[in-house]
Structures are given as C-alpha cells and as structure tokens.
Amino acid sequence: MSIDNTQEDSQQDILLDMRNIRIEGFSDEQWHPIIKGVDLTLKRGQIMGLIGESGAGKSTLGLAAMGFARPGCRFTEGEVNFNGTDLLKLKEVERRKYWGTKIAYVAQSAAAAFNPAQRLIDQTIESANRMQLRPEAQSREDAVDLYKSLHLPDPGTIGERYPHQVSGGQLQRVMTAMAMSARPDLIIFDEPTTALDVTTQVEVLASMREIVEQHNTAAIYITHDLAVVAQMADVIKVLRYGEEVEQAQTRTMLTEPKEAYTRSLWSVRSLEKPEEAGDDIVLSMQDIHAAYGAVPVLQGININLPRGKTVAVVGESGSGKSTAARVITGLLPQSQGEVKFNGEVLPSQLKDRTPEQLRQIQMIYQMADTAMNPRQTVEKIIGRPLELYHNLSGAKKAARIDELLNMIELDESFLDRLPGELSGGQKQRICIARALAANPDVIICDEVTSALDQIVQEGILKLLLRLQQEFGISYLFITHDIATVKAISDEIVVMYQGKVVEQGLKSEILSPPHPEYTELLLSSVPDMDPDWLTNLLDSRVSSD
Amino acid sequence: MHPVFITIIKRLGLGLVTLFVVSAIIFSSVSLLPGDFGEAVLGQAATEETVAAFREELGLDKPAVQRYFEWAGAILKGDLGTSFSGRSASGVDRSRSVAGMIAPRLKNTLFLAGVTAVIAVPLAIILGLSTALYRNSWYDRSINATTLTTISIPDFFIAYLLILVFASLWKVFPSLSTVDPSMLLGERLSRIALPTITLTLVIVAHMMRMTRAAIIGLLASPYIEMARLKGASRSEIILKHALPNAWAPIATVVAFNLAFLVVGVVVVEVVFVYPGIGQLMVDSVTSRDIPVVQACAMIFAGTYILLNLIADVIGIVTNPRLLHPR
C-alpha cells in the first residue's frame, strides 16, 4: 500500500470530527463558557480517553459528541460531523434518530440511570425497538447474548429483573449491553466505573473492553483515573478549564507527556510516606461486634492504632469500614467488645461519654459539603469547637482561628465565607481545621479524599502528613483507594465482610505472600501500565 | 404470601383502628353539641317531666360511655340505629331507620361524585401530563392560569355564575338539581350537569397541578436524561419513563379530591338544591338528630380511610422496589 492510499483510507475512516466546539452554561444569571473551542477526531473503532479534573468539561464534551447539550447549556459554535453529517445542523427530531442507535451513552451511576419502574431487558432493547432495527423477539435474544458475553450471571433471566434487584457492577454491565443493543458506531462512556469497588471495576473494564473490540465500536472514554484510561484508550486527550492541554497515543502520553499540567496529573500517585512502627497504642478496638438492627456488620474485629501514626483501613463497600468508625465515635454502640482509649474503656453510648472523651476523637467526612452547616461562616464553623471544648472567646478565640487557618494553609480572608463559596479542597481543609480546633489525639478520616480531584487530593494528604508530624496526631484513615494508602499509612488493616483479614505494617501487607482477599484487592488496583489489565486477566485465567 | 398482601392487610387493620378512634371522637364531639333533641323538639315551654320522659325513651339518660358502646356495637352489626325525628311525645311513632334515611341521599351523592370523577380525573391527568410536556409554553401558562383562577373562586360563586350563564341567559341546563329515583339516566345527567361542572372546576386544578409537579420533579432524574440519550421523544419520556414513577403522588391527590366529592360538597348541594348526604347531615345537626349525624360522620370518615388506603395500595403496586423485593 502506498503512502497516498493510507492517507485516503484514514480520511474515509474518520467517524467523528468535532470542530471548534464552544459550549456555554447558564448560572448566576449569565452565560459562562464551559468548552472553549476544542477539536476532536475519532476514527472508526478507535477508543479515545478524555481525562481531566472535575470542571474540565469532560462530560460536556462527551455529550457534545452526540450533539447534545444538557439543560442550561448551549452550543455557541462548532460542528459535530458524525459520518459526514453535522449533527448540530439537524433538527432535534432528526438528531434523536442517532441517539441510542448510532451513538450510545453509558452513564456514571448505573443505579440512577436505569428507570426504576421498568425491567432491565425492556430498557436494554428500547432504542433498537424504537428504530425497528429487527423484530422485538430477535432483540431480546440478542440482549441475552450480550449479557452472556458481558459475563453477567444468569444471562437468560437477569433481564427480567428490575434495577434495584441487581448489584452496581452488574447494572453497569447491563448498561453496556443497552448501549450495544442497537450496534452503534460510537459509545460514550462517562466515568462508567467511578462508582464501583476496585475488585468489581476490573471485571467491568475487562468486559467493556472485550465487547467494544469484538464489534469494532469506536468509543470516547471519560474518566479522571489515569490508570483506568491507560487500559482502555488508544489515544488520550487531556482537558483543563474547557480547553485541550494535549493529545497523544496512550503509550507516548504515559511515558513522555509534553505539558507540565499533564506531568502534574501523572506525578500524584508517586507520593509515598516512609512507614514507622509504633508500640504506644492510643486507641484499640477489641473483639467488636456491631449490627444495624438484626443485620450483623462487624463480626469480632480487632484494630490497634499506635500514637502519632496512621492506620489505613481498606476494603470494598459493605466491608464494615465506616461502621467501625461509627462504633469508635459512639454513634453506633457495639453489641459486644470494647473500645479503649489510652487504656481506658470508652462508654459505648455517645451520651455516656464526657466532653473530654468527645474532644479527644474527632472525625473528618467524605462529603465536606454536607458535613458543614451551609448557613455558617468559616469563622463560626471553626470557632464552635473552640468555645465548646476550650471555653475560648473574644480575642483569644479570634487569634486561635487565625492560627488554625494558617495551619491549613488558608488566610483570614476566608473568615466571612460560607461553605458554598469554597472549592472542594478548601471545604475539606476547613473540616480539617474544625477537627484540629479540638486538639484531638485521634482523627478518624472517612474517605476524606475520595470526592476530590487527584491534584487536590495530593494537597490534602500532604497537609494531613505535615499536621501529624507537627502535633503527633494519630489517624485512622478509612479508604478504598490503594494509592492513598501508600501515600499516607504506617500500618494497614484489610477488612472484608465485617472481619479483619489482616493488620500489619504497610510493607508487610503490600508485599507478598498475601491472604486470598488481600491478593484480589491489591491486584485489582489499576496500574499506569497500558498492558496491566491484559496481563492481569492472563494471570487470573492461568491460575484458575 | 406475597409481602404486598401482608402490607395491604396491615393497612386495612390500621384503617379499622383509625375508624374506631374516629368513632369515639365523633361520639364525644356530638355529645358536646349544646342543647339536646328533647329540648329542640319539645320547645322551651315543655315541662321538666316531659323532657325527662322523652330523653328516657331515646336512651339519652344513660351514661355516655354505655351509650357509646351500645352505638358502636350496633354499627358493628350493621345497625345504624333509628332517627330521633318523627318520634313525638304524642305516642305515635313515625320515626325512620337511619339507614333508610341515608341510603337514597348517599346514592345521590355517589352518583354526583362518580359522574364528576369520571370527567375530572382523566381531564386533570391529561392536562397535567400535557402541561408537563409543553412546560413553560403558552399552553402551559394559560392552563395553569385558568385552573388557578377556578380554584381561587369560591365554589358557590362558580355555581351562581354557571346558573346565570347556562340556566338564565342560555337555557341549556336546569338551575335546580332536584332528582328522584323515577327519573331516567339522561334526565338525571342533565339535572346534575351544572353541579358536575362546578365541582370539576373546583377539583381539576389541584389534581392537574400535582400531576404536572410530580412529572416535572422526575424530569431532572438521570434516568430521564438517559432516556433522552437513547432517542426517546418528549411524549415517550413523559408517558413511558416519568409517568410510571409518578403514580404514587398522583393517586394520593386523586384520592384526596374524590373524598372531597363525597364529604365536602354541601355548599354546592345547597345552591343546586341537590338531595345529597351533605345536606342531610347539616339538617340533622340543626335538629340535633344525633344518630343521623353520627352515621353520616362515620360514612365520611370511612370514605377518607378507604380512598387513602386505595391510594397507598396504588403507590405500592406501581413501585417495583416494594412489589418485587430483592
């Protein structure tokens, strides 16, 4: 084949050609630019990864590929040429004929994106049925085949169920089947595995990749997780503030990113704290059993937290991590066992604890938004524990608030702000300052970085580490993210189904040999290596 | 047994308990009415002895608790008792059974309520769905403005307005809605046309606005966006994706308005001289005819409880989470 021919072929092979896309969103009584002139070209069968932090415009651009703007958003300029037709020039009635049949969408939260009142199979074949691509009976059989090839359990009958009757990972795969049902040329995956546990994520990623390759479907894969996108995409485009930062082949992008911003995204995962052992136990849970009503959640767990150290509690959702935190804080009294603080047994009921006991253990939550009163200023939020635990007022209180703000690397200009006027990372910093205000010995951090972008995560983790060094605070750090664990912990507790699988120093837990569950958990954490998923699947198949 | 049946049976049991509590409240509040039937019938001039004898005949001399249990026990057996009126101290007893007095009136009320419901409920739901479909359009705004107007005007005023227009200016319908059992269906329908229109105008707004709000509340859900991105048209989204999830609130507001048609229409009955149960109750209160008042109140309470029970059941069976537990 001559060079000319190749070029001609690649011209014909172009499926999607987006030119100079500009989109505005309406808020605070005026239009703001969200996407500021981005081009995107996708060949037939190609998978493009779109990455960036929240607010970068990834989802908006992904939906724009369908010629769709969310309510409150509008296209101001640009072309979306799909198979040679500019979708933006079509009337909505015409555009709709592409949606679900030629271009399909897979949403982030499958649990929310399925209609709770319809059976899964009816939703799966809805688009194909509407366009009468084939007889309905045939679509139903095809759906069952798709369920089968996505490795869903009971493919013959799972479609008869309602969304609430299957798990999140299964729903996400059913949604992939739904997208595939009409055999589209392009699928937009919008953070499809973000809401899943790592162990589930692997299975879903593998089946998505398999089916997309099988049918030679082009895809746009939107995510903030670099390791995930490395497994899925042929090319990666990095977005920031609605503009393209750079685009390159996946391998090139991972090994030699050109832009400083991309490199900063890449480097976050390299944060790693050297571990230190500690013998002085400040907090210990001994043979704790706890239940919600009749449902047992914790089944005899033992966790020790050394003074001035960080113990990371890892495990998938439902493993009892957060329940353990609720027992320690007294929000959920245990049915059996003891929580000891500095060698003294803590009363199991919150109301039986003394103010001093309450002061010593503070908590920081995952959703900083909902953990603060939206009508209180930063000054009030941080000042409250100072009044409550330390009886500070007037100038002394004001001085202490300033001091606390400096500790979390903010300044006095934040005093009069309301939580709604802060960014996600700033909100979490205020929550940290509120916990610090009590001068606690122990802070329980429940998924405190999960809702944050990676760069912001790094800032928060560094802050927590610095505060630990300065004040000798002990952290019980609940998370499902292994990268965070590596960054911050001295010791690790692995939990599974309400039991502790193992506790030990970070180096011991992270290096083999592992108990079976730890092995599964650790091996499921994606690497930045594009071959990681392939190798993992190979190794799992060969070991079976 | 399916858990839904257990839930329904539980609700039914709770409904009976509620009815029992309500019966006690009705009985005690009726006892609080000033004056009694004896005085009301015999007049101020009656001697102490006559009144006492009359009260004894009616059983009013017994303690309240005993009277309550006798009354409640009789109701359980299906006996609503005998009206106070028609009896007289003269010794000739022309009193009628409460059931016999109520039955034709209740039939009339249910007839008017039924005809109104058949028109108003589908109309309200269709208007609610179509205004949700074309929300913020001129159609939506004018329907909203119209229904808001009709719900804001007092019902008797609408009634007189309709009489003025359709009975006086154009003689289309009769202004009096007196009906009797011998009339043919067509004749009866024509007689009740004006009260039906009045009540429809009164209740449509509430149901229509709730339907519209329930649907629009769902339109922001991720699964509605998903349906759009699967190529569903606007009407498909409203009818196939939003409506199946909105039945519970719609059923509740419909039940509320149907109950209103049975228990709350006395003003309209008075305006059109329609022999319904509301008028009967008001008359009985005036004449201190306690057995009739109590029986009417129990029927009203039962109507509310039954209709709300039905709305609850609709809410359950249209929700797959409750109908098909994990």
Contacts between the chains, C-beta under 8 A, distances in Angstrom:
chain1	res1	chain2	res2	distance
A	63	B	229	7.8
A	66	B	229	6.6
A	68	B	228	7.6
A	68	B	229	6.5
A	70	B	225	7.5
A	93	B	233	7.7
A	96	B	231	4.8
A	96	B	232	7.8
A	96	B	233	6.7
A	97	B	231	6.6
A	98	B	231	7.5
A	99	B	228	7.3
A	99	B	229	5.4
A	99	B	230	6.3
A	99	B	231	4.0
A	100	B	229	6.6
A	100	B	230	3.6
A	100	B	231	3.9
A	100	B	232	7.9
A	101	B	231	6.3
A	104	B	229	7.8
A	104	B	230	7.6
A	105	B	226	7.0
A	105	B	229	4.2
A	105	B	230	7.7
A	107	B	222	6.2
A	107	B	225	7.7
A	107	B	226	5.8
A	109	B	222	6.4
A	112	B	221	7.1
A	112	B	222	4.1
A	112	B	223	6.5
A	113	B	222	4.8
A	113	B	223	5.4
A	113	B	225	7.7
A	113	B	226	4.4
A	114	B	223	5.9
A	114	B	226	7.5
A	115	B	223	4.6
A	115	B	226	7.8
A	115	B	227	7.0
A	115	B	241	5.4
A	115	B	244	7.6
A	115	B	245	7.2
A	116	B	223	7.4
A	116	B	245	6.4
A	116	B	319	7.9
A	116	B	320	6.3
A	116	B	321	6.6
A	117	B	244	3.9
A	117	B	245	5.0
A	117	B	318	7.2
A	117	B	319	7.6
A	117	B	320	5.9
A	118	B	240	8.0
A	118	B	241	7.9
A	118	B	244	7.1
A	126	B	227	7.9
A	126	B	230	5.7
A	126	B	232	7.4
A	127	B	230	4.7
A	127	B	231	5.5
A	130	B	231	6.1
A	130	B	232	7.4
A	130	B	236	7.9
A	131	B	231	7.5
A	161	B	324	7.8
A	162	B	320	4.1
A	162	B	321	7.4
A	162	B	324	5.6
A	164	B	320	7.0
A	164	B	321	5.1
A	164	B	326	6.9
A	165	B	324	6.5
A	165	B	326	5.6
A	178	B	230	7.7
